Amino acid sequence: MTMINRTIAGKELLWFNNTLVAIQVSSTDGEDRTCVVEHRMPYGDSPPLHVHRREDEVFHILEGRLRFQINSHERMVGAGETIIAPKGLPHTFRVESPEGAHTLTITRGADFETMLRQASRPATSPALPPQVAPTQEMIAALTRACAENGIDIIGPPLG
């Protein structure tokens, strides 16, 4: 069984584009507004190049390999490693492991979590959603949700 077929559990399961996310700790759970989101992502998954205006984004890799681009510097990160994308710096990543990736994303503040909730749909199963190419409508909705939450999309995903 490959990692992308394993399920995850959490307070709330969402399908965010072609990924499965579980909100493990909501920004509303504590006074510091820390958010922890668990992700299952397929091979090749890559968000558009973007900048968080108000919050750092910390990634902890549980399984798989990801190629990160942060402020035009690339770095390969694997299981057990942690990397930070500081607020204000352009960043993206791409899942490079054929079996997909399993990560935690930690932020302090509600921007990332709110954007995820706005741009996702409830998961109908605890597995990856059916894979689809993003439509112009999906791209526009994601761009709008990001802009409303202090995140600016400034470029394409990693190829």
N, C-alpha and C positions, 0 to 999 in steps of 0.2 A: 504494500500500500504506500503510495507516495504521500508526502506531507500535505499537498494541496487537497487531498481527499479526506483528511482528518477534520473533525469538527472542533469548534471552540464554543465555549459557553460564557455567558456574561449577563449582566443586568438587561442589556438590550442588544439584539443582533440586527445589524443593518447590512444591506448590500449597497456599497458605495462604488459606483461604476462596475468594474469587474472584480471587486474584492469583497471579502466578508470582514466586517468589523464588529467588535464587541466592546461596548463602553464598559470597562471594568471599574473605573472610578470616575464619576462625573465631577465636573468643576463645581457643582452645587453641593457636593458631599462634605467639603471641608472649608475652613476659613481662608486658606491660601489659594483656593480655586484650582488646585492641581487636577489634571485630567489624565487618565491612563486609558489608552485605546489599544486593543489587541487587533492585529491585522493578519489575515491570510491572503496572500497575493499570488497570482499565477506568474509563470515565466513570462518575461518581457514587459510586465506591468510597469508603467512609468507615469507619474503625474507631470503636468506641464511645469516648466520652470516658473517658480513663484517666489515671492518675498512676504514674510510675515512682518507686519509693521509693529505689533505690540507684544509678541511672545516668541521665546526661543522654542525650538522643536528638538526634542531629544529622541533618538531612535536606539532601541536595544534589540539586537538581532537574536532571536531564539533559534531559528533554523534557516538555512539557505545562505545565499550570497547576494549582495546588492552592490551596485556601482553608484556611488554618490558623486554628485557634482555640487560643490558649495563654493560660491564666489569664484567660479571658473577653475577650481582645483578639483581633480578627480581622485577618488579613493575607493578601493574595493574593501567591503566590510563583510565579515562572516559571523557565524554563530558564536555567541558569547561576547561579541564586541558591541560597544556603544559609541555613538557619534552624535554631535550636536550641530544643528543648523541655527546659528544665532540670528535673532531678529534683525531685520534690515539687510541680510545677505541673501542674494538669489541662490536657490537650491532646487534640486530635483534628485531623483534616483531611478535606477532601473533594476528589476529583479533579473539576475543573471543565472541563477541555478535552475536547471531544467525542471526540477521538482517543485519550484515555487519558493515562497519565503513565508516565514512566520515571525512577526515583529511586535514590539510594543512601542507606541509613540506616547511621549509624556510632554505635556505642556502645562504652563501655569497661566490660567485665564480661560475664558469661555470661547474665544474666537474660533479655534480649530474645532472644538466639539460642536458648537452651534452651526458652523459651516457643514460639518459632516451630517448633522441631523437634517439640515435644509436640503442638501444635495443627494441624500440617500433615500432608499425605500426600505420598508420593513423586510427582513429576510424571511422567506417562506420555508426555509430549511437551514440547519446549521452547517451549511457547506457553501462553497463558492457559487456565485450566481451563474446562469448561462452566459457565456462570453459573447459580447456584442461589440462591434466597432462604434465609437462615439458618433452620434449624429450632430448636426449643427445645433439642434435644439438642446441636446445634452451639454454641449460645450458652452452654449450661451447661459444655460441655467447654472452650471458650475462657476463660470466667470462672475455671474451676478451674485451668487451665494458667497463666493470668496470676497468680492469687493465690499459686500455688506458687513463682512467680519474681519476687516483689517488685513486681508491677504490679497496681494496683487499678482495676477498671472501676467508674466512678462515674456514668455517664450514657450516653445514646444517641448513635449516630452523628450527624453533621451532616446535616440534610435539605436 
